[in-house]
Amino acid sequence: MKLLLDTNICIYLIKKHPPGIAERFAQYRKGEVGISSITWAELCCGISKDGDDAVERLLALLAVSPFGIPEGRWYGNLTAQLPDRKANLDRMIAAHALSLDATLVTNNEADFEVYRPFGLRVENWISGPGKQ
């Protein structure tokens, strides 16, 4: 897996907005782009609210990577280094991307800046093509 999508990027893909995001996603083969099981859990909140099967259709195109032992170790290390951070789900997603050595695709770059010194690569498909 080369890219791990943050929840907000999945929502943009589901809504097919902004224009161009689906084309950006289509540049990759199945298996190159996926989501964390943490992101899947966040998306499930939308399913229960909306009853929409659009999330399920997106899931058919993505690999869902389970949050396991290596990811837990990364999470523990990040928590030890940054104990005052409150964004635990973001920290878990960052840990997952670090564990997979994948680039995290998000429109909330500021939420993940603190993890760049640990080697997290972040890409933004919303602010412009190739924007990183």
Secondary structure in CASP SS format (residue, H / E / C, confidence):
PFRMAT SS
TARGET T0000
AUTHOR 0000-0000-0000
METHOD secondary structure of the structure
MODEL  1
M C 1.00
K C 1.00
L E 1.00
L E 1.00
L E 1.00
D C 1.00
T H 1.00
N H 1.00
I H 1.00
C H 1.00
I H 1.00
Y H 1.00
L H 1.00
I H 1.00
K H 1.00
K C 1.00
H C 1.00
P C 1.00
P C 1.00
G C 1.00
I H 1.00
A H 1.00
E H 1.00
R H 1.00
F H 1.00
A H 1.00
Q C 1.00
Y C 1.00
R C 1.00
K E 1.00
G C 1.00
E C 1.00
V E 1.00
G E 1.00
I E 1.00
S E 1.00
S H 1.00
I H 1.00
T H 1.00
W H 1.00
A H 1.00
E H 1.00
L H 1.00
C H 1.00
C H 1.00
G H 1.00
I H 1.00
S H 1.00
K H 1.00
D H 1.00
G C 1.00
D C 1.00
D C 1.00
A H 1.00
V H 1.00
E H 1.00
R H 1.00
L H 1.00
L H 1.00
A C 1.00
L C 1.00
L C 1.00
A E 1.00
V E 1.00
S E 1.00
P C 1.00
F C 1.00
G C 1.00
I H 1.00
P H 1.00
E H 1.00
G H 1.00
R H 1.00
W H 1.00
Y H 1.00
G H 1.00
N H 1.00
L H 1.00
T H 1.00
A H 1.00
Q H 1.00
L C 1.00
P C 1.00
D C 1.00
R C 1.00
K C 1.00
A C 1.00
N H 1.00
L H 1.00
D H 1.00
R H 1.00
M H 1.00
I H 1.00
A H 1.00
A H 1.00
H H 1.00
A H 1.00
L H 1.00
S H 1.00
L H 1.00
D C 1.00
A C 1.00
T E 1.00
L E 1.00
V E 1.00
T C 1.00
N C 1.00
N C 1.00
E H 1.00
A H 1.00
D H 1.00
F H 1.00
E H 1.00
V H 1.00
Y H 1.00
R H 1.00
P H 1.00
F H 1.00
G C 1.00
L C 1.00
R C 1.00
V E 1.00
E E 1.00
N C 1.00
W C 1.00
I C 1.00
S C 1.00
G C 1.00
P C 1.00
G C 1.00
K C 1.00
Q C 1.00
END
